């Protein structure tokens, strides 16, 4: 029986050590600064934030069809079946590109939309890769991801909506967010619903926003996985992880804290705190 290997895109924000350990193939999205284009793997995170902070306009684009085809062809050529888990197709063309590329390989390649992003997507990828290395077949690994995504939740506290407005990937949210943030200096909390970013709540300060997120995560217990992500605010993210561990009686060492890559940074800006949580099967 062919073994299974997992492919994902760089929006999953999986650390390099886990990529190597679990034999995950990562296809990079493209980051734009004006006419300058960089594969995410070629652009240092500090360089990205320096250019963004200097006022340069940034954007993102899904990986090309050819990059997915190359990844699939290499793995299929080695005798593997392939499961590809992508960033939500509701805000990116990545799923469409991967699906089109996968058709060339018939039943050897299957593409699943995570309906999420960053570490919420990453949790699905990691679960798939571990199951694959344990010997699960392609149907089993795909089913595991499809079941896990129904239990996966993502909450994001924005510091401002400036970068979300520029990015244009959540245009349906912008009119309502603009009204409340201008009038009241409100901090919006976003969530993903069926892969679409939605307004989850509003807070009058960053502290109240983080408290609201803690309360909402408490309602999801018992939890299988929990992580904190951030953009340029590591101290605040670690404090959030400490608070969640204490309030949820969850092992602190099992709550990773990670800075997200440019894909989320382009559209969310600095000062963002996000929580990815996966409910236990009950």
Secondary structure, 3 states (H helix, E strand, C coil): CCCEEEEEEHHHCCCHHHHHHCCCEEECCEEEECCEEEEHHHCCHHHHHHHHHCCCCEEEECCCHHHHHHHHHHHHHCCCEEEEEECCCCCCCHHHHHHHHHHCCHHHEEEEECCCCHHHHHHHHHHHHHHHHCCCCHHHHHHHHHHHHCCEEEEEECCCCHHHHHHCCCHHHHHHHHHHHHHHCCEEEEEEECCEEEEEEEECCHHHHHHHHHHHHHCCCCEEEEEEEEECCHHHHHHHHHHHHHHHCCCHHHEEEEECCHHHHHHHCCCEEEEEEEECCC
